[in-house]
Amino acid sequence: MLTVDILVCTLDDGIQKVDSVLLSPIPYIRYVISWQQSKEEQEDIPKSLIRSDVKIVTIKGKGLSRNRNNALKHAISDICLIADDDVTYDISGIERLCQYYENNPDIDLIAFQFSSNSSKKKYPNIDFDLRKSPKGYSVSSIEISFRREKVQGIQFFNELLGLGSPMCDSGEENVFILDCLNSGLNCHYYPFSVVFHEGESTGRSRGGETRVVFSRGVLTRIFNPKTYMIKYILLARSIKINHDVSLLKTLLTLIKGGQYAKRNGLIKYDISKIYIK
């Protein structure tokens, strides 16, 4: 049986709710909890987290991508799952995921689904190579798993992106997948759920906010290096309609996101060779 590390990221008082992520002890599953501390005074670690299958590591400051990288650094199991501190796992889903990895030794990364009572996210109902992702599909961080030995020390979450980063509140998972594909990893999507998460993604719930729009400007330029200006115009119109914000301000924020991407060396991928249409 493959072993699994669930990499849980939490910030400050979030440590108090992490026990809801934990299943009853299972021999092949362990938890790496990366506890990011942005304040001098911190509460004690809950007694419910003092378990032999739980490893708690700390990191100072802010930045979700930094936190994810810290958790990954301390992983030791065969398979890693990216987790937040407000998710709940389905043991049958984890077992099914491990079975896919065992039956497909050539696959390095598997994206799956999360279930929810409120999210409106729609998923493709067929499996596919992520190089051939259908239009409109995007992966969330908590839908990502991978073989540790293929990623640890090689691939990282870009710390310019994600909650708590200098400018962008999202996008780190998209660029992480892009980096994995660009390095030649075999990445697939399978249409089954492994984890439960209530609520919408950042892009949906806060889609009109400046930092989220800025992030979409970054990603749009990365993934559309030749047609990004046309995409910006269409995207600005869509954001205005869906979130009732200024069209001009939104367009300017998208453009600034693109400039930020170029200035920080994020326009480095030959998208036409990574994604097969």
C-alpha positions in Angstrom: 0.0 0.0 0.0 1.3 3.4 -0.9 1.8 5.8 2.0 0.2 9.3 2.0 1.1 12.7 3.5 -1.7 15.2 3.8 0.0 18.6 3.7 -2.1 21.0 5.8 -1.4 24.7 5.8 -2.8 27.0 8.5 -2.1 30.5 9.7 -2.1 31.8 13.3 -5.3 30.9 15.1 -6.2 28.5 12.3 -4.3 25.8 14.2 -7.4 25.6 16.4 -9.5 24.1 13.7 -7.1 21.8 12.0 -8.3 18.7 14.0 -11.4 18.7 11.7 -9.1 17.7 8.8 -7.8 14.6 10.6 -9.3 11.2 10.1 -9.1 8.5 12.8 -5.6 7.1 12.7 -4.9 5.0 9.6 -1.5 3.2 9.3 -0.6 4.5 5.8 -1.7 8.2 6.3 0.1 10.9 8.1 -0.3 14.7 8.4 2.2 17.4 8.0 0.8 20.6 9.4 2.7 23.8 8.4 1.7 26.4 11.0 2.5 29.9 9.7 2.9 32.5 12.4 2.5 36.1 11.6 2.0 37.3 15.3 4.4 37.2 18.2 1.8 35.6 20.6 0.4 32.3 19.6 -2.1 29.9 21.3 -1.0 26.5 22.4 -1.2 23.6 20.0 -4.5 21.8 20.6 -4.2 18.5 22.4 -6.2 16.8 19.6 -3.2 17.4 17.3 -0.7 15.6 19.6 -0.7 12.3 17.7 2.0 10.0 16.4 0.7 10.4 12.8 0.8 14.3 13.0 4.0 16.4 12.4 3.7 20.1 13.1 6.3 22.4 11.6 6.3 26.2 12.0 7.3 29.1 9.7 7.3 32.8 10.4 5.6 35.5 8.3 2.9 35.3 5.7 2.3 33.8 2.3 0.3 30.7 1.5 2.8 29.5 -1.2 5.7 29.8 1.4 3.6 27.8 3.8 2.9 25.1 1.1 6.6 24.9 0.3 7.4 24.5 4.0 4.9 21.6 4.3 6.3 19.9 1.2 9.8 20.1 2.5 8.9 18.0 5.5 7.0 15.3 3.6 8.3 11.7 3.6 5.4 9.5 2.2 4.9 8.2 -1.3 2.0 10.4 -2.2 1.3 14.0 -1.1 -2.1 15.8 -1.0 -2.4 19.5 -0.8 -4.8 20.6 2.0 -6.2 23.6 3.7 -7.3 23.8 7.3 -11.0 23.7 6.6 -11.4 20.5 4.5 -12.6 17.0 5.3 -11.3 13.9 3.7 -13.1 10.8 2.4 -11.1 7.7 3.2 -12.7 5.8 0.2 -11.6 8.7 -2.0 -8.0 8.5 -0.7 -8.0 4.7 -1.2 -9.3 5.1 -4.8 -6.6 7.7 -5.5 -3.8 5.4 -4.2 -5.2 2.6 -6.4 -4.9 4.9 -9.4 -1.3 5.6 -8.6 -0.5 1.9 -8.0 -2.2 0.9 -11.3 -0.5 3.7 -13.3 3.2 3.9 -12.2 3.9 6.3 -15.0 1.6 9.0 -13.7 3.3 11.6 -11.5 0.5 14.0 -10.5 -3.3 13.4 -10.2 -5.9 16.2 -10.0 -9.3 15.2 -8.7 -12.5 16.8 -7.5 -13.7 18.3 -4.2 -17.3 17.9 -3.1 -19.4 20.7 -1.6 -22.9 21.7 -0.7 -22.4 25.2 -2.0 -19.8 25.3 -4.7 -21.0 25.7 -8.2 -17.7 24.4 -9.8 -18.4 22.1 -12.7 -16.0 19.3 -13.6 -15.4 17.3 -16.7 -16.8 13.7 -16.3 -14.0 12.0 -18.1 -10.3 11.6 -17.3 -7.6 13.3 -19.3 -4.0 14.3 -19.6 -3.6 17.9 -18.1 -1.8 18.8 -21.3 -5.1 18.4 -23.0 -7.3 20.2 -20.5 -10.7 21.1 -21.8 -11.7 24.8 -22.1 -12.9 26.2 -18.8 -11.2 23.6 -16.6 -8.9 24.9 -13.8 -7.5 23.1 -10.8 -7.8 24.2 -7.2 -5.0 23.6 -4.7 -7.0 21.1 -2.6 -7.5 19.0 -5.8 -3.8 18.3 -6.3 -1.9 15.2 -5.4 1.5 13.9 -6.6 4.3 11.5 -6.1 6.6 13.1 -3.5 9.9 12.0 -5.2 8.8 13.6 -8.4 8.2 17.0 -6.9 10.0 17.5 -3.6 13.1 19.7 -4.0 12.3 20.2 -7.7 8.9 21.9 -8.0 7.7 24.7 -5.8 4.7 26.9 -5.3 5.7 30.3 -6.7 5.9 32.7 -3.7 4.9 35.7 -5.9 1.4 34.2 -6.1 -1.2 33.2 -3.6 -2.8 34.6 -0.5 -0.4 36.7 1.6 2.0 37.3 -1.4 3.1 40.8 -2.3 0.5 41.4 -5.0 -1.6 38.4 -5.9 -4.2 36.5 -4.0 -4.5 33.5 -6.3 -3.0 31.7 -9.1 -0.3 29.7 -7.4 -1.9 26.3 -8.1 -2.2 27.1 -11.8 1.5 28.0 -12.1 2.5 25.0 -10.0 0.7 22.7 -12.5 2.3 24.6 -15.4 5.7 24.1 -13.9 5.1 20.4 -13.4 4.0 20.0 -17.0 6.8 22.2 -18.3 9.3 19.9 -16.5 7.9 16.8 -18.2 5.8 15.3 -15.4 2.9 13.1 -16.4 -0.1 14.9 -15.0 -3.8 13.6 -15.2 -7.2 14.5 -14.0 -9.7 11.8 -12.7 -13.4 12.6 -12.2 -13.9 11.5 -8.6 -13.9 13.3 -5.2 -11.4 12.9 -2.5 -12.1 15.8 -0.2 -15.1 18.0 1.0 -14.8 21.8 1.1 -17.6 24.2 1.8 -17.8 27.5 0.0 -16.6 29.0 -3.3 -13.0 29.4 -4.5 -11.3 32.8 -4.2 -11.8 33.5 -7.9 -15.6 33.0 -7.6 -16.3 34.6 -4.2 -13.9 37.6 -4.5 -13.7 37.8 -8.3 -14.2 41.6 -8.4 -11.5 42.5 -5.8 -8.4 44.2 -7.0 -5.8 41.6 -5.9 -7.8 38.8 -7.4 -8.3 40.7 -10.7 -4.6 41.5 -10.6 -3.8 37.8 -10.2 -6.0 37.0 -13.2 -4.0 39.6 -15.2 -0.8 37.7 -14.3 -2.2 34.3 -15.3 -3.8 35.6 -18.5 -0.5 36.9 -19.7 1.3 33.7 -18.7 -1.1 31.4 -20.5 -1.9 33.7 -23.5 1.5 35.4 -24.3 0.3 36.5 -27.7 -3.4 37.3 -27.3 -3.5 38.5 -23.7 -4.8 42.0 -24.6 -7.8 40.6 -26.4 -8.3 38.3 -23.4 -8.1 41.2 -21.0 -10.9 43.1 -22.8 -13.2 40.1 -22.8 -12.3 39.2 -19.2 -12.8 42.8 -17.9 -16.3 42.8 -19.5 -17.1 39.4 -17.8 -15.9 40.6 -14.4 -17.9 43.8 -14.7 -21.1 41.8 -15.4 -20.5 39.2 -12.7 -19.2 41.4 -9.9 -20.6 44.9 -10.7 -17.3 46.7 -10.9 -15.8 49.4 -13.1 -14.9 48.2 -16.5 -12.0 50.6 -17.0 -10.6 50.0 -13.5 -10.8 46.3 -14.0 -9.1 46.5 -17.4 -6.3 48.6 -16.0 -5.8 46.2 -13.1 -5.5 43.3 -15.5 -2.9 45.1 -17.6 -0.9 45.9 -14.4 -1.0 42.2 -13.5 0.4 41.4 -16.9 3.2 44.0 -16.5 4.0 42.5 -13.1 4.3 39.0 -14.6 6.7 40.3 -17.3 8.7 42.3 -14.8 9.2 39.3 -12.5 10.2 36.8 -15.2 6.9 34.8 -15.2 6.6 35.0 -19.0 8.9 32.1 -19.6 6.8 29.2 -20.9 6.2 28.0 -24.5 2.5 27.4 -23.9 2.1 25.9 -27.4 4.5 23.1 -26.6 3.0 22.4 -23.1 -0.7 22.3 -23.9 -2.0 20.2 -26.8 -5.2 21.5 -28.3 
